Amino acid sequence: MMNDDPSTDVALLALFDLEGGHKRVESRMRSAIDGNGLTSADLRIVKRTSAVQSVIVETDVTVSWQWNSRTVTGHVGGIERVGMFQLKPRMNDICEEWSQSQRVSDIIQHHLTSSAKGGMTLPASLELGMVPGSVGYETHCTHCHLGRIDCRLCYQGRVRCNACGGRGQVLTDLGSAYRSCYPCRGTGEVSCVSCAGRSWTECHNCAQTGIITTVAEGTVSATVERRIRAAPGFNQSWVEALTAERGHAWLIDLAAVHRGPMEVGPGWVSVSWRLDLPVLSQEFEIGTAKHRAAWLGKSEIVWEMPSILDTFMHAAASSIMAAQPVDAFGLASEYPFFEAIKQHVLQGSKDREATTVREQFELMASPAFLTEVRSSLAAKRDRIAASAVRSTWKLAVPASVAVAVAGMAAHVLIVPRHHGSPAINWGDVAIGLFGWAIASSLSYILAARAGRGAVQKALGIAVKGWPHQGAVARHAVAISVVLYGGIALLLALTQRPGLTIYWERDDMHAVASASSASLTATEGLLPPGRTAIATPDLPLGQSRR
């Protein structure tokens, strides 16, 4: 009897190793459940089904062109010269002819056929390069005559001499007689500075050529339109389910690809591909429950799978979430699925990377179930590390504030101050804040390393990921900011003369002025052999005579 369903056509099924595929997916399922509340023997295969779904990807490429003009100074070689009013129709003809040429068609066909994946994933717009040949016309520059502009500041390159007012003679130093004017040699005129005596200046608009050339250049591009449908006789709903969210590109590596005949016309190319995708489905029993799963493509990726582990590992997951932190990690080690989650938590993997655990176990666990267990283990890891993290921050807060205040104090002692200025200004506060930021960053790293060490010691295994410090770090940083801000504000508002250090050239003595503190404060700051002398405080604006 003739088979009316093309998805089970014998010739089509023979393209793939379907029997081997069924054995591989069955083995993967047994491995996924083994030790996770079940054994591999608990899985009983009831029925196996094989089919092929065919997807047609049709691609139409249409060529388009455009041209733009630009102005160039002087003569331009290598272009076709036309009249001003002939440029537009001539350029349209050249672009249209090139867009329909065999060369452009060959470029498009190369893009489509270089590889099946490349041809089926072309972007919506494709640049095909420049149109060979340019068209242009020349006009005379309207700013000049043959590249020269008459100088408006002189007459025939000469201007009146400013030294003698155009008379050619000037009075002598005694004022009793006239002598010939030296700048103009008695002529009353000198060369024009603007044009250097030439009576014309260079035209920069046309680069002294007197010619402006308008050049038109064209480009060719292509628009790619794509349609995806089921092959005749196949299930369109399958195609819609496969391509609705992820498109068709991900199917290329999973399918047997066949390219159809290519149709070529003036300015367009059309081609289609057929993707034959094997679909394996199995009905199986675990206990008294019946389930169905499906795999897609040559690599048998999971397409449909019930969340079996959610049911059979619920009790174990509850025990892990209720246990003390160290005990929870011990319980997780007893189940391969939870052990994989534990490793992701301890090695610091990102949340999105935990999806690889589901793939490792054939998607037999739901995302919500995996996230719940992972979040619980991550919280227990952070509880183990919390004590070490808090202890580190208790030492780090006063240390970071001390570093910040020391930064301010160091700046005060190094940079000289004028009499009457505050001992610390807002620049000092900024320097201290920079020191505090560095100290706080180092403190965060030290706290994270201390927490990781505590987890590693408690569990007795290598740990790469840093625990979350959570509110502990935020509170510690806030406290250090408040402490430092209070100290900085108190010092900044204290109006007392600063420490000014200078030395006189004549007696080689250094003079220091300080509101309080002995002269020993200047030790180490003065050059050898110079003496520090205390001077009384002076009001702002007065100086020591």
TABEL-V840196 format. One record per residue. PSI is psi in radians with two decimals (none if undefined). OMEGA is omega as a letter, one per 20 degrees, with the letter a starting at -180 (999 if undefined). D_FIRST is the distance of its C-alpha to the first C-alpha in Angstrom with 1 decimal. Layout:
psi	omega	d_first
PSI	OMEGA	D_FIRST
PSI	OMEGA	D_FIRST
This chain:
psi	omega	d_first
2.41	a	0.0
2.43	r	3.8
2.03	a	6.5
-0.19	a	9.2
1.89	a	11.8
-0.33	a	13.6
-0.28	r	15.8
0.37	r	13.4
2.33	a	12.4
-0.75	a	13.0
-0.62	r	15.6
-0.71	r	17.4
-0.49	a	17.6
-0.17	r	19.0
-0.27	a	22.0
2.73	r	23.5
1.31	a	24.7
-0.67	r	22.9
-0.77	r	23.6
-0.62	r	27.3
-0.74	r	27.3
-0.70	r	26.4
-0.66	a	29.1
-0.77	a	31.6
-0.58	r	31.2
-0.73	r	31.4
-0.69	r	34.6
-0.66	r	36.0
-0.77	a	35.5
-0.67	r	37.2
-0.63	a	40.0
-0.63	a	40.4
-0.33	a	41.0
2.13	r	42.9
-0.12	r	46.6
1.06	a	46.1
-0.05	a	46.4
3.00	r	43.5
2.85	a	42.5
-0.46	a	39.4
-0.27	r	38.6
-0.25	a	38.3
2.17	r	35.0
2.08	a	32.0
2.26	a	28.5
-0.74	a	26.0
2.49	r	22.8
2.41	a	21.8
2.43	r	19.4
2.45	r	19.0
2.96	r	18.2
2.30	r	19.7
2.31	a	21.6
2.30	a	22.7
2.34	r	26.1
2.21	r	27.7
1.92	a	31.5
2.33	a	33.1
2.22	r	36.8
2.22	r	39.3
2.12	a	42.8
2.28	a	45.6
2.47	r	49.0
2.86	a	52.2
2.84	r	55.9
2.77	r	59.3
2.70	r	62.9
2.68	r	66.1
2.69	r	69.7
2.73	r	72.5
2.47	a	76.2
2.47	r	77.8
2.39	r	81.5
-2.99	r	82.7
2.51	r	81.0
2.21	a	77.3
2.86	r	76.1
0.35	r	72.6
2.79	r	71.8
2.08	a	71.5
2.26	r	74.6
3.04	r	74.2
2.88	a	76.2
-0.72	a	76.0
-0.13	r	74.1
-0.16	a	71.8
-0.85	a	70.4
-0.93	r	67.7
-0.60	a	66.1
-0.73	r	66.3
-0.66	r	64.7
-0.73	a	61.9
-0.73	a	61.2
-0.80	a	61.3
-0.72	r	58.9
-0.72	a	56.4
-0.73	a	56.5
-0.67	a	56.0
-0.44	r	53.1
0.17	a	51.2
2.85	r	52.2
-0.57	a	50.0
-0.79	r	51.7
-0.70	r	50.6
-0.70	r	47.0
-0.67	r	47.1
-0.76	a	48.4
-0.78	a	45.6
-0.60	r	42.9
-0.76	r	44.5
-0.64	a	44.3
-0.51	a	40.6
-0.07	a	39.6
-0.64	r	42.1
2.63	a	39.6
-0.76	a	36.3
-0.72	r	38.0
-0.73	a	41.1
-0.62	a	39.4
-0.10	a	37.4
0.45	r	40.5
2.54	r	43.1
2.88	a	45.7
-0.45	r	45.9
2.37	a	49.0
2.09	r	49.5
2.27	a	53.0
0.09	r	53.0
-2.99	a	56.7
2.66	r	59.7
2.18	r	59.9
2.33	r	62.0
2.40	r	65.3
2.70	a	67.6
2.49	r	69.6
2.94	r	73.1
2.71	a	76.4
2.53	r	79.9
2.73	r	82.6
2.51	r	86.2
2.28	a	87.0
-0.08	a	88.7
-0.19	a	90.6
-3.10	r	92.7
1.90	a	93.9
0.64	r	92.5
0.03	a	91.9
2.48	r	95.4
2.20	r	96.6
2.33	r	100.3
2.24	a	102.1
0.03	a	103.5
-0.04	a	105.9
3.08	r	108.2
1.97	a	109.8
0.63	r	109.1
0.09	a	108.4
2.53	r	111.7
2.82	a	112.6
2.47	r	115.9
2.19	r	117.4
-0.39	a	117.4
-0.70	a	120.2
0.04	r	122.8
0.33	r	121.2
0.02	a	121.1
-0.42	a	124.9
-0.17	r	124.7
2.64	r	127.6
2.73	r	128.0
2.61	r	131.1
3.07	a	132.4
-0.57	r	132.4
-0.26	r	136.0
0.24	a	135.1
-0.16	a	138.0
2.90	r	136.4
2.62	r	133.1
2.88	a	131.1
2.44	r	128.0
2.22	a	124.6
-0.81	a	122.9
-0.67	a	119.2
0.05	r	119.5
0.55	r	122.3
0.06	a	124.4
-0.36	a	121.9
-0.01	r	120.8
2.62	r	117.2
2.89	r	114.6
2.50	r	111.1
2.24	a	108.3
-0.59	a	106.3
-0.72	a	103.2
0.06	a	102.7
0.56	r	104.9
0.13	a	107.2
-0.23	a	104.6
0.10	r	104.6
2.74	r	100.8
2.83	a	98.0
2.45	r	94.6
2.04	r	91.6
-0.27	a	88.9
-0.61	a	86.5
0.18	a	85.9
0.67	r	87.1
0.26	a	90.1
-0.43	a	88.0
0.05	a	88.5
2.37	r	84.8
2.15	a	81.8
2.25	r	78.4
2.11	a	75.3
2.31	r	72.2
2.31	a	68.6
2.46	a	65.6
2.71	r	61.9
2.67	a	58.9
2.38	r	55.2
3.00	a	52.5
2.52	r	48.8
2.23	a	46.9
2.13	r	43.5
2.43	a	40.9
2.43	r	37.6
2.39	a	34.5
2.24	a	31.8
2.94	r	28.4
2.58	r	24.8
2.71	a	22.6
2.25	r	20.5
-0.17	a	17.7
2.96	a	19.3
1.99	r	21.4
-0.54	r	25.0
-0.56	r	26.5
-0.79	a	25.8
-0.74	a	27.7
-0.68	r	30.5
-0.64	a	30.9
-0.59	a	31.1
-0.07	a	33.6
-0.78	a	35.6
-0.60	a	38.4
0.06	a	38.2
-2.77	a	36.9
-0.26	a	34.5
-0.63	a	36.9
-0.29	a	36.2
-0.31	a	32.5
-0.79	a	33.3
-0.25	a	34.2
-0.19	a	31.2
2.86	r	28.6
2.10	a	27.4
2.33	r	29.1
2.15	r	28.2
2.34	r	30.8
-3.14	r	29.8
2.58	a	32.1
2.32	r	35.6
2.30	a	37.1
2.35	r	40.9
3.09	r	43.4
1.88	r	47.1
0.23	r	47.8
2.69	r	44.2
2.42	a	41.2
2.38	r	37.7
2.76	r	35.0
2.71	r	31.9
2.63	r	30.3
2.19	r	26.9
1.99	r	27.1
2.02	a	24.0
2.06	r	24.9
2.45	r	23.3
2.08	r	23.4
2.35	r	23.7
2.52	r	24.1
2.39	r	25.4
2.29	a	26.3
2.88	a	29.4
2.46	r	32.3
1.93	a	36.1
-2.22	r	38.0
-0.05	a	36.6
2.43	r	35.4
2.45	a	31.8
2.87	r	31.1
2.41	r	28.6
2.73	a	29.2
2.56	r	27.5
2.61	a	28.5
2.43	r	28.1
3.06	a	28.4
-0.50	r	29.1
0.09	r	32.2
1.00	r	30.5
2.60	a	32.9
2.22	r	32.9
-0.63	a	31.3
2.23	a	31.3
2.26	r	33.5
2.68	a	35.4
1.29	a	39.2
-0.72	a	39.3
-0.45	r	42.7
-0.69	a	44.4
-0.87	a	44.0
-0.21	r	44.8
0.19	a	47.6
-0.77	a	49.3
-0.74	r	52.0
-0.68	r	52.8
-0.69	r	53.0
-0.68	r	55.4
-0.71	r	57.6
-0.76	a	57.8
-0.44	a	58.7
-0.26	a	61.4
2.85	r	62.9
2.75	a	65.9
-0.92	a	65.2
-0.71	r	65.7
-0.59	a	63.9
-0.72	r	60.9
-0.56	r	60.3
-0.74	r	60.6
-0.66	a	58.0
-0.53	a	55.6
-0.24	a	55.9
-0.19	a	54.3
2.23	a	50.8
-0.70	a	49.0
-0.84	r	47.8
-0.55	r	51.4
-0.70	r	52.9
-0.71	r	50.9
-0.73	a	52.2
-0.74	a	55.7
-0.67	r	55.6
-0.69	a	54.7
-0.80	a	57.6
-0.42	a	60.2
0.06	r	59.2
0.48	r	59.7
2.64	r	56.1
2.76	a	55.4
-0.71	a	53.6
-0.43	r	50.7
-0.30	r	50.4
-0.27	r	49.8
-0.38	r	46.2
-0.42	r	45.6
-0.75	r	46.1
-0.74	r	43.1
-0.63	r	41.0
-0.53	a	42.4
0.62	r	41.2
0.53	r	37.7
0.50	a	38.9
-0.04	r	39.1
2.46	a	42.4
2.70	r	43.0
-0.65	a	45.4
-0.72	r	47.8
-0.77	r	48.0
-0.79	a	48.7
-0.68	a	51.3
-0.81	a	53.0
-0.73	a	53.5
-0.75	r	54.5
-0.68	r	57.0
-0.77	r	58.5
-0.63	r	59.0
-0.71	r	60.4
-0.66	r	62.9
-0.62	r	63.9
-0.76	a	64.4
-0.56	r	66.7
-0.66	r	68.7
-0.68	a	69.4
-0.22	a	70.6
-0.76	a	72.6
-0.81	r	75.9
-0.65	r	76.1
-0.78	a	75.2
-0.73	a	77.9
-0.70	r	80.5
-0.73	a	79.9
-0.52	r	80.2
-0.59	r	83.4
-0.52	a	85.0
-0.59	a	83.3
-0.99	r	84.6
-0.56	a	88.3
-0.77	a	87.7
-0.67	r	85.9
-0.72	r	88.6
-0.71	r	91.3
-0.73	a	89.7
-0.81	r	89.7
-0.67	r	93.3
-0.65	r	94.3
-0.72	r	92.7
-0.83	a	94.9
-0.71	r	98.0
-0.69	r	97.5
-0.65	r	97.2
-0.72	a	100.4
-0.50	a	102.4
-0.72	a	101.1
2.15	a	101.3
2.63	r	104.9
2.67	r	105.8
2.75	r	108.5
2.41	r	111.1
-0.12	r	110.1
2.69	r	106.3
2.62	a	104.0
-0.55	r	103.4
2.27	r	99.6
-3.08	a	97.8
-0.37	r	94.2
-0.69	r	93.6
-0.69	r	94.4
-0.69	r	92.0
-0.69	r	89.2
-0.75	r	89.9
-0.66	r	89.9
-0.65	r	86.6
-0.77	r	85.1
-0.66	r	86.3
-0.70	a	84.9
-0.75	r	81.4
-0.77	a	81.4
-0.69	r	82.6
-0.68	r	80.1
-0.75	r	77.2
-0.63	r	78.4
-0.71	r	78.8
-0.76	a	75.2
-0.76	a	74.0
-0.70	r	76.4
-0.71	r	75.3
-0.73	r	71.6
-0.64	r	72.4
-0.73	r	74.5
-0.72	r	71.6
-0.67	r	69.1
-0.66	r	71.7
-0.71	r	72.0
-0.76	a	68.2
-0.70	r	68.1
-0.71	a	71.0
-0.67	a	69.7
-0.32	r	66.2
0.43	r	67.3
2.82	a	64.5
2.39	a	64.5
2.26	r	64.0
-0.61	a	63.6
2.57	r	63.0
2.41	r	66.0
2.75	r	66.2
2.28	a	66.6
-0.33	r	70.3
-2.36	a	69.6
-0.42	a	72.7
-0.86	a	75.0
-0.72	a	75.0
-0.78	a	75.2
-0.70	a	78.2
-0.77	r	79.9
-0.73	r	79.6
-0.73	r	80.9
-0.76	a	83.9
-0.61	r	84.8
-0.77	a	84.6
-0.79	r	87.0
-0.85	a	89.4
-0.73	r	89.5
-0.71	r	89.8
-0.77	a	92.7
-0.79	a	94.6
-0.73	a	94.0
-0.72	r	95.1
-0.78	a	98.2
-0.65	a	99.3
-0.51	a	98.5
-0.05	r	100.7
1.89	a	103.6
1.72	r	106.1
2.62	a	108.2
2.56	r	109.3
-3.08	a	107.1
1.96	a	108.2
2.19	a	109.5
2.17	r	110.4
2.91	r	112.4
2.58	a	115.3
2.49	a	118.3
-0.51	a	118.9
-0.77	a	122.7
0.04	r	123.2
0.52	r	119.8
2.51	r	119.5
2.48	a	116.3
2.24	r	116.5
2.47	r	114.1
2.21	r	114.0
2.51	a	112.3
-0.66	r	112.8
2.94	a	112.7
2.49	a	112.0
3.00	r	114.4
-0.21	r	114.7
-0.28	r	112.8
-0.35	a	109.7
-0.02	a	110.3
2.33	a	110.5
-0.22	a	108.0
-0.27	a	107.5
2.69	r	110.7
2.73	a	111.6
2.44	r	113.9
0.06	a	117.6
2.51	a	117.2
2.43	r	118.4
2.33	a	116.8
2.26	r	119.1
2.32	r	118.3
2.62	a	119.2
2.71	r	119.4
2.42	r	116.7
2.52	r	117.2
2.73	a	115.9
2.28	r	113.1
-0.27	r	114.5
2.78	a	117.6
2.84	r	118.2
2.11	a	120.4
none	999	123.5
